[in-house]
Amino acid sequence: MDKKTLEALKKAAIDSLKNPGKNKVSLPKDESHPPVLYLFRHTQTNDNIRRIFSGRRQTSLTKEGEKQAKMLAEKLKNKKIDLFISPPLKRCKQTLSPLKKYFPNVPYIQKKELVERDYGDLTGKSKLRIMKLYPEKAILWRRSWNYPPPNGESLKTVWETRIKLFVKWLENKIKKENINVAYAGTNNTVRLIRMYFEKLSIEQMLTLENPYGDYVAYSLG
């Protein structure tokens, strides 16, 4: 990894610690040619505000996260949505809950392969403490492509074993059935899905910070 890339990853990692879920860049929204995929991360959780590695463990939305989920629902309530998808994680289900109330008859699929990356030995530990103890390794554990945390998964592994297959299945399903889908996921899986649909480089994907309470829209028609 060259020095420039490493510095970009370091900046992204530090920025996300200071302001998790904050993003000054507008998210892409193209709904011009249905069907459409609506993509968003879960809103603020107790682990987020405590700067804890969540991974696959269950954590709940904060009061602010609940407000953000309601704001997101208001933004999407007048859209046409035919299917909801998320991993079987409480934070994603809670984020979808206010929106689903506007679509009581729309089916909801929870797919196990969409669970967040496994942070291994870092799960449940403080990101700030890990950064202090292992300043260089922590950047790579959190933001690199192929440097897994101890006993955990790299983003490359998550992509190649789970998400790559999912996005191809999802794209085919949306186009074949001509349906609009709303997907609530975790930050890392949303990054990987955005990489696919926006044709981003790996380096571009690694520095993305998906904001709370907003969404991406892709026209797939």
KASULGI-V752113 format. One record per pair of residues at least 4 apart in sequence whose ideal C-beta (glycine too) atoms are under 7 Angstrom apart, sorted by the first residue. I is the first residue (numbers start at 1). GAP is how many residues later the second one is. D is the distance in Angstrom with one decimal. If there is no record, write none. Layout:
I & GAP & D
I & GAP & D
This chain:
1 & 4 & 5.2
1 & 5 & 5.4
3 & 4 & 6.3
4 & 4 & 6.5
5 & 4 & 6.4
5 & 198 & 5.7
6 & 4 & 6.3
7 & 4 & 6.4
8 & 4 & 6.4
8 & 199 & 5.5
9 & 4 & 6.2
9 & 130 & 5.7
9 & 134 & 4.2
9 & 135 & 6.5
9 & 197 & 5.9
9 & 198 & 6.7
10 & 4 & 6.3
10 & 129 & 5.1
11 & 4 & 6.0
12 & 4 & 6.3
12 & 131 & 5.8
12 & 194 & 7.0
12 & 195 & 4.2
12 & 197 & 6.8
13 & 4 & 6.7
13 & 126 & 5.2
13 & 129 & 5.1
13 & 130 & 5.0
14 & 4 & 6.5
15 & 4 & 6.4
15 & 194 & 6.8
16 & 4 & 5.5
16 & 193 & 5.5
17 & 34 & 6.0
17 & 110 & 6.0
17 & 111 & 6.6
20 & 28 & 5.0
21 & 23 & 6.0
21 & 27 & 6.6
21 & 190 & 5.6
21 & 191 & 3.9
22 & 187 & 6.9
22 & 189 & 6.4
23 & 186 & 4.9
23 & 187 & 6.8
23 & 188 & 4.0
27 & 187 & 5.5
27 & 188 & 6.7
27 & 189 & 4.9
28 & 170 & 6.5
28 & 188 & 5.6
29 & 187 & 6.8
29 & 188 & 4.3
30 & 187 & 5.9
30 & 188 & 6.1
30 & 189 & 4.5
31 & 5 & 5.0
31 & 186 & 5.1
31 & 188 & 6.0
32 & 187 & 5.2
33 & 186 & 4.1
33 & 188 & 3.7
34 & 146 & 6.6
34 & 185 & 6.8
34 & 187 & 5.1
35 & 139 & 5.0
35 & 140 & 6.8
35 & 143 & 5.3
35 & 144 & 5.7
35 & 145 & 5.3
35 & 185 & 5.4
35 & 186 & 5.7
36 & 144 & 4.8
36 & 181 & 5.6
36 & 182 & 6.6
36 & 183 & 5.8
36 & 184 & 6.8
37 & 137 & 6.1
37 & 144 & 5.3
37 & 146 & 6.7
37 & 181 & 4.6
37 & 183 & 6.1
38 & 38 & 6.3
38 & 41 & 6.7
38 & 143 & 6.9
38 & 144 & 4.4
38 & 145 & 6.8
38 & 177 & 5.3
38 & 179 & 5.5
39 & 144 & 5.0
39 & 151 & 6.2
39 & 154 & 6.0
39 & 176 & 6.3
39 & 177 & 4.4
40 & 32 & 6.4
40 & 144 & 6.0
40 & 174 & 6.7
40 & 175 & 4.1
40 & 176 & 6.9
41 & 144 & 6.1
41 & 145 & 6.5
41 & 146 & 5.1
41 & 149 & 4.7
41 & 169 & 4.3
42 & 49 & 4.3
42 & 50 & 4.8
42 & 53 & 4.3
42 & 142 & 6.0
42 & 144 & 6.5
43 & 18 & 5.8
43 & 22 & 4.1
43 & 25 & 3.8
43 & 26 & 4.8
43 & 29 & 6.9
43 & 52 & 5.1
43 & 169 & 4.6
43 & 170 & 5.9
44 & 4 & 5.1
44 & 5 & 6.5
44 & 17 & 6.5
44 & 18 & 5.1
44 & 20 & 5.2
44 & 21 & 3.6
44 & 24 & 6.0
44 & 168 & 5.3
45 & 9 & 6.9
45 & 14 & 4.5
45 & 15 & 6.4
45 & 16 & 5.7
45 & 17 & 6.5
45 & 20 & 5.9
45 & 46 & 4.9
46 & 4 & 6.2
46 & 13 & 5.4
46 & 14 & 5.9
46 & 16 & 5.7
47 & 5 & 4.0
47 & 7 & 4.3
47 & 12 & 4.2
49 & 13 & 6.0
51 & 75 & 6.0
51 & 76 & 4.4
51 & 77 & 5.3
52 & 72 & 6.3
52 & 73 & 6.9
52 & 74 & 6.2
52 & 75 & 6.9
53 & 66 & 4.5
53 & 69 & 4.4
53 & 70 & 5.5
53 & 71 & 6.6
53 & 72 & 5.5
53 & 74 & 6.1
54 & 5 & 5.3
54 & 62 & 6.5
55 & 61 & 5.3
55 & 62 & 6.2
55 & 63 & 5.5
55 & 64 & 3.8
55 & 68 & 4.6
56 & 59 & 5.3
56 & 60 & 5.7
56 & 62 & 5.7
57 & 66 & 5.8
57 & 67 & 6.1
58 & 31 & 6.6
58 & 32 & 4.8
59 & 32 & 5.7
60 & 30 & 5.9
60 & 31 & 6.7
60 & 34 & 6.7
61 & 4 & 3.3
61 & 5 & 5.2
61 & 8 & 6.6
61 & 30 & 6.1
61 & 33 & 4.7
61 & 34 & 6.9
63 & 4 & 6.8
64 & 4 & 6.4
65 & 4 & 6.4
66 & 4 & 6.6
67 & 4 & 6.4
68 & 4 & 6.4
68 & 144 & 4.7
68 & 145 & 3.8
69 & 4 & 6.5
69 & 25 & 6.6
69 & 26 & 4.7
69 & 28 & 6.9
69 & 29 & 5.1
70 & 4 & 6.7
70 & 28 & 4.7
71 & 4 & 6.8
71 & 142 & 4.9
72 & 4 & 6.4
72 & 27 & 6.7
72 & 141 & 4.9
72 & 143 & 6.7
73 & 4 & 5.7
73 & 25 & 3.8
73 & 26 & 4.0
73 & 29 & 6.6
75 & 140 & 6.8
76 & 23 & 5.6
76 & 106 & 6.7
76 & 139 & 6.7
77 & 22 & 6.9
77 & 25 & 4.3
79 & 101 & 6.9
80 & 100 & 5.1
81 & 22 & 5.5
81 & 25 & 5.8
81 & 99 & 5.3
81 & 101 & 4.9
82 & 24 & 6.4
82 & 97 & 3.8
82 & 98 & 5.2
82 & 99 & 6.9
83 & 23 & 6.5
83 & 24 & 5.7
83 & 26 & 6.8
83 & 96 & 5.6
83 & 98 & 4.8
84 & 12 & 5.8
84 & 16 & 6.3
84 & 22 & 6.1
84 & 24 & 4.3
84 & 98 & 5.2
85 & 24 & 5.0
85 & 26 & 6.4
85 & 96 & 6.1
85 & 98 & 4.9
86 & 6 & 4.0
86 & 7 & 6.3
86 & 10 & 5.9
86 & 24 & 5.9
86 & 28 & 6.8
86 & 97 & 6.9
86 & 98 & 4.4
86 & 99 & 6.4
87 & 5 & 5.7
87 & 23 & 6.6
87 & 24 & 6.5
87 & 27 & 3.7
87 & 28 & 4.6
87 & 98 & 6.4
87 & 99 & 6.8
88 & 22 & 4.4
88 & 24 & 6.2
88 & 27 & 6.9
89 & 4 & 6.9
89 & 26 & 6.4
89 & 27 & 6.9
89 & 97 & 6.9
90 & 4 & 6.0
91 & 4 & 6.5
92 & 4 & 6.5
92 & 92 & 4.6
92 & 93 & 6.3
92 & 94 & 6.9
93 & 4 & 6.5
95 & 89 & 4.9
96 & 4 & 5.4
96 & 88 & 4.7
99 & 83 & 6.8
100 & 8 & 6.7
111 & 55 & 7.0
113 & 49 & 4.3
113 & 53 & 5.9
114 & 52 & 6.5
114 & 71 & 6.0
114 & 75 & 5.8
116 & 70 & 3.9
116 & 72 & 6.0
116 & 73 & 6.6
117 & 36 & 4.7
117 & 38 & 6.6
117 & 41 & 4.8
117 & 71 & 5.1
118 & 34 & 4.8
118 & 35 & 4.5
119 & 4 & 4.5
119 & 30 & 5.3
119 & 33 & 4.8
120 & 29 & 4.7
120 & 30 & 5.2
120 & 31 & 3.5
120 & 32 & 2.7
121 & 28 & 6.5
121 & 29 & 4.2
121 & 30 & 5.1
121 & 31 & 6.9
122 & 8 & 6.2
122 & 19 & 6.6
122 & 27 & 4.6
122 & 30 & 6.5
125 & 4 & 6.6
125 & 5 & 5.9
126 & 4 & 6.5
127 & 4 & 6.2
128 & 4 & 6.6
129 & 4 & 6.2
130 & 4 & 6.0
130 & 8 & 4.9
131 & 4 & 6.0
131 & 7 & 4.6
134 & 4 & 4.8
137 & 4 & 5.9
138 & 4 & 6.1
139 & 4 & 5.9
140 & 4 & 4.2
140 & 7 & 4.0
141 & 6 & 6.5
141 & 8 & 4.2
143 & 63 & 5.4
145 & 9 & 6.8
145 & 10 & 5.5
145 & 11 & 5.1
145 & 57 & 5.3
145 & 61 & 6.5
146 & 8 & 5.0
146 & 10 & 4.3
147 & 7 & 6.1
148 & 4 & 5.0
148 & 5 & 5.6
148 & 6 & 4.0
148 & 9 & 6.8
153 & 4 & 4.6
153 & 5 & 5.4
155 & 4 & 6.1
155 & 33 & 6.4
155 & 37 & 6.9
156 & 4 & 6.1
157 & 4 & 5.7
158 & 4 & 5.8
158 & 5 & 5.8
158 & 30 & 6.7
158 & 34 & 6.7
159 & 4 & 5.1
159 & 5 & 5.4
159 & 33 & 5.3
160 & 4 & 5.9
162 & 4 & 6.3
163 & 4 & 6.2
163 & 26 & 6.0
163 & 29 & 4.5
163 & 30 & 6.7
164 & 4 & 6.8
165 & 4 & 6.3
166 & 4 & 6.0
167 & 4 & 6.2
167 & 26 & 5.7
167 & 29 & 4.6
168 & 4 & 6.4
169 & 4 & 6.2
170 & 4 & 6.3
170 & 11 & 6.9
171 & 4 & 6.3
171 & 49 & 6.5
172 & 4 & 5.7
173 & 4 & 5.8
174 & 5 & 5.9
174 & 7 & 5.7
174 & 46 & 5.3
175 & 45 & 5.7
185 & 4 & 4.4
185 & 5 & 4.7
186 & 4 & 6.7
187 & 4 & 6.5
187 & 23 & 5.4
188 & 4 & 6.6
189 & 4 & 6.3
190 & 4 & 6.2
190 & 20 & 5.0
191 & 4 & 6.5
191 & 14 & 5.3
191 & 17 & 5.0
191 & 19 & 6.8
192 & 4 & 6.9
192 & 13 & 6.9
193 & 4 & 6.4
194 & 4 & 5.3
194 & 6 & 6.5
194 & 11 & 6.8
194 & 14 & 6.4
194 & 22 & 6.4
195 & 5 & 4.5
195 & 10 & 4.0
197 & 21 & 4.9
200 & 4 & 4.1
200 & 5 & 4.8
202 & 4 & 6.3
